[in-house]
Amino acid sequence: MQKLQSQGVHHITLVGADRQTSIDFWEGVLGMPFVFEQPNLDRASESHLYFDPGDGRLITIFTDESRKPDPARTPTEPGCVHHIAFSVSRATFLQAVDRLDERKIDHSGVKDRGFMDSIYFKDPLGLLIELACYRFEPPQGFCHADVLMAAHEIRVARGNYNIAAVHLADAIEALVERARPSLSDDRAPKDPYA
C-alpha cells in the first residue's frame, strides 16, 4: 500500500453568499486579485470565483445571488473549518490593527504565538480569518516547516512548553551546520574576545 503524497494546497473552496460580498472581502480587504470566474460546474445556479492569495495558489468561492451574508460565527464542531490563516509581511502585519479598525472590523488584537504573531477577525460570512507573520526567516534551502520541526525537537528535548525565539535561533543554527560544510575542524561556539 502506498501513500497519495501531497505536494501543497492546490486550492480551498468556500461557500459564499452573493458575488459582490466575496469580491469586496477577498480583494477589497485582503488584497487577493480576482483572477478567474466561471459557473460552478456541479451546480449551474452558482458562480465560482477564484482569488490569488499571493503564492499563486487559489482561494475559490461558490456564490449565489439568492444567498445573503450572515456574520454569525461558522460552526466549529468536529469536521468543520475553525479558521484559515494567511501569511502577511511584517510591514503589513504592523498595519493590520489600524487597517481593521479603519473599517470597523472587530478583531482579536495581536496574539503572541511564540514563533509568529497573529491577528484574528471574521469575514462577512462568519469565517474566522487569521493574518500570520513569522518571526523568523528560514536559512537558504530550507522552508519554515523545516525550522519549526527542528525547533520542536529542541523544545521537547529541553522540556519547554512552547516554541520560543531561543528554539528558533538554535534550530536555524543547527540546520545551517548540517547543510553547509566548513573548513573548520571545530564548529563549536567560541569567544574571540576572551
HELIX and SHEET records of a PDB file:
HELIX    1   1 ARG A   19  SER A   22  1                                   4    
HELIX    2   2 ILE A   23  GLU A   27  3                                   5    
HELIX    3   3 ARG A   90  GLU A  102  1                                  13    
HELIX    4   4 HIS A  144  ARG A  158  1                                  15    
HELIX    5   5 ALA A  165  ALA A  179  1                                  15    
SHEET    1   A 4 HIS A  11  VAL A  15  0                                        
SHEET    2   A 4 LEU A  58  THR A  63  1                                        
SHEET    3   A 4 SER A  47  PHE A  51 -1                                        
SHEET    4   A 4 PHE A  34  PRO A  39 -1                                        
SHEET    1   B 4 HIS A  83  SER A  87  0                                        
SHEET    2   B 4 LEU A 128  TYR A 134  1                                        
SHEET    3   B 4 MET A 116  LYS A 122 -1                                        
SHEET    4   B 4 LYS A 111  ASP A 112 -1                                        
END                                                                             
